[in-house]
Amino acid sequence: MRQLGELEAAIMDRLWEWGRPALVREVVDELSQDRSIAYTTVMTVMENLHRKGWLRRQRDGRAWRYEPTGSRSGYTAALMSEALDTNPDRRTALAHFVLQMSPHDAAQIGRAHV
């Protein structure tokens, strides 16, 4: 799994935040508050995210409504797992990761029921 690019991440962040399917126009309008961005750029990136399996889409008249195929938490967990896979000594890498955690995060892991 490859980490999302800057614009891909911005789009996914909005869609995860909203928790509902959205039109390209809605995403463009939201992103335009922070930067100048073309509709076609956002449309292309959302189509690429769909092709890569990050988004699913459904017709809404002549447009598409897009929504994430997975959660932000699932994405984060996959990145963490991939990072651990880069070290042949996964156990030691995981131990270093845990030692760098804040007490709050360590307590969260202790309370996690997966």
N, C-alpha and C positions, 0 to 999 in steps of 0.2 A: 504494500500500500504506500502510495506517495502522499506526502504532506500537501495540503491544499495551498495553491498560490494565493497571493494577497487578495485579488478580486474574488476568486472562488471562495475564500474564507469569509470575506465581507458578505457575499450573497448568502452563503450557508448560515452565517450568524443571524442574519435577518430572518431567514425562514425558520430556523430553530426557535428564535425568540418569539415569532408570531404564532407558531404552532398551528398553522392552517395553510392550505394551498394558496398560492399567490400568482398573479399575473406578472409578466415581465415588466409591464408599465408600473406596477406598484413598487417593485424592487428598484427600478430606475428612479422613481420619484423619491424614494427613501435615500438611496445612495447619493442623489444629486444635492442633498442638503449638506453633504460633507465635501463633495468634489464634483468637478465637471466631468460628466460621463455620457457617452452616446447610447441611445436605446439599442442600436445594433450590436454594440460591444457587450452589453449585459445579456442580450438575447443569445449571442454566440456562446458566451461563457456558460449560460444556463443550459443550452443545448449540449455543450460538451460535458457538463456535470451529469446530465441525463444519460448521455452515451456511456459515461464511465460508471454509471450505476448509483451515483450519489443522489439523484433526483428521479422521481417518477412524475409523469404528467398526464393530464386529462384535458380533453377538448372542452373549451368554453366558448361556443360560437366559432369565430375565426381564430381565436387565440388559444393558448395553452395555459393551464394552471399547473404550477410546479409545487412539489413538496418533497422534503427529504425522505429518503428510504430508511434512514437510521437516525439514532439520536446523537446529540453532541457528546454525551457521555460514552457512547459506543465508539465514536470516532477517536476520542481521547484515549480510551483504553487500547484501541488498536495501535495507535501511535506509540504508546508506552510499551506494548508487547513487541512491536517491531524494533524499538530501540534496544530492548533487552536481548533480542535475537542477534544483534550485531556483535555480541560478546560471547566467545566460546565458554566463558565461565559465568553463565547466567546467574548462578547462586550468589557469587560474590558481587556482581553488578546489582542484583536485587537488594542485597544487604546494604550496599553503599547508598542506594536510593532510599531505603527505609531510614537509614541513619541521618539523612539530610532532611527528612520530613519534620514539619513543625509538630509540636505535641498535639495540636488540634487535629491535624491530618492523621497522625498515628492513632488517635482515639477513634476517628471516623472508621478507619480500617478495622479496628477492634470491634466496632458495632455493626459492621457490614454483614448482611445476610444475603448472599447471592443465590 
